[in-house]
Amino acid sequence: MGSKERLRDDWKQLPLFLKILVAVTILNILCSPLFLGNPTYIILGLFVYGLIAYILQLLLNVIGAAVAVLAIWKRYPWAWKYCVGYYGFFVINGIIGMISFAGKIPEGFHSYLLPSILFGVISVIFSIFFLLIIVKEKKFFGKTGAGK
């Protein structure tokens, strides 16, 4: 079986909600460069700027997400644990960020307050939804398939 057929077969084996999770995560990876124009990242309630923000963006939103997609797609036995940690981190980070964001608004960011809070709430809701999907589909990982 060629690599295209194998990829297609791996995709067909994914349950619907895992397909949605993979598609949204890939969209997040593709959209990450759009946020590089403003090198600011909020991690566990701390504002990080410049090169460190770029590095965090690359590690968490691109490489970390790509590992999640690959692990889900290939059904690696450790995929569900990685994804629980990965998406769980974003739930915790989002909640801490929103709580601390209100008290630490940097100069010039006041006009971004409402959109940032809405984005934070939506991100946390999506991350919780993704966590529920991973836990629900936990038995899918490690079965005989591409990951074995």
N, C-alpha and C positions, 0 to 999 in steps of 0.2 A: 504494500500500500504506500503510495506517495505521500509526501508531507502535506500537500493540499487536502488530500482525502482524509488523512489522519486528523488534521485541524478541523475539518468539517464534521468528522465523526465525533471528535471530542466535544464540539459545540452542541451537536445533537443530543449527546448524553446528559448535558447539563439540565437540571430542573429549571422551569421557567423563572422562578425568583432568583436563582443564581445567574441566569442569563441577564436579567435586569441589573443585578448587582455588578456584573462584569461590564456591561455596557455603560452604566453610569460612572464606574471607576475609570474606564478608558476615556470617557468624555472629560472627567476631571484631570486626567493626565494631559490630554490635549489642550485643555483650557489653562493649565498652570502657567505657561509662558505669558499669558495675557496679564497676569498679576505681577510680573517682574518689573514693570515700569515704575512701581512704587515699592521699593525694597523695604517693606515693613512686614513683620511676622509677629503674631501674638502666640506665645507658647507658655502655657501654664500661668497666664496672667501677666507675663512680662512682655514688654514691647522690645523687639529686636530689630535693628536697622542695618542697612548696608550689606556687606559681604556675608555676614552671619545669617541675615534673613534670606539671602539668595541660596546659601548652602542648606538651610533648613527646608526651604521650599523644594529644592532638588531632592533632598533625602526623604522627606516625608510625603510630599505630594506627587513626586514622579517615581523615584526608585521604590519607595515603600509600597505605593499603589501598584506598580508594575509587578512586584513580587507577589502581591495579593492576587492579581489577575492570573499570573502564570500558575501559581499554586492551586487556585480554584480550577482553572482550565485543565490542568494536568492531573487533578484529583490527588495531589500529594496527601499522605496521611496526616501530616502536620499542618495542612492548609487551614483547617478550621480553627486551630489554636492560634496560629499567626493572625488570622483575620479577626478573631475575638480580641486579641491584644491590639491590633492595628486600629480597628474601628472603635474599640473601647477607649483607646487613647484619645481619639477625636471627640468622643462624648465628654470625657473628663476635661480635655483641653477647651472645648467649646463652652462648657458650663463655667469653668474657672475664668476663662477669658471674658465672658459676658458679665460675670459678677465684678471682676476687677476693672473691666473696661469703663464702666460708668464713673468710677472714681479717679481714673487716670487718663482722661482724654487729653492727648497732646495738643499743643497750640496748632490751630488750623484744621483740626479734625472734627470740630463741633458739627459741621454740616453733614458729616458722614455718620453721625450717631444713630439715627433711626434705621437707615439702610444696613449699617453694620450689625445692629442688634437683630434685625429681621433675618439677615444672612446667617448670623450665629444660631438663631433658633431653628431655622430651616436645616442648617448643617447638622445640628444635634439630633433633630428628628430623623433625618436621613441616616445618620450613623446608628441610631438606636434601631431603626428599621433593618439596616444591614446586619447588625448584631443578631437580631431575632431570626433573620433568614439563615445566617451561618449556623446558629445553634439548632434551628429546626432541621437543617440539611446536614447536620454533623455526620450522620451515618453514610452519607454519599461519598465522603472522602476516604480514600484508602481501599475502596472496593477494587476488585480486579478491573483494571482499565489503564489509561495512559500513565497514571502516576506510579504504577507498579512495575 
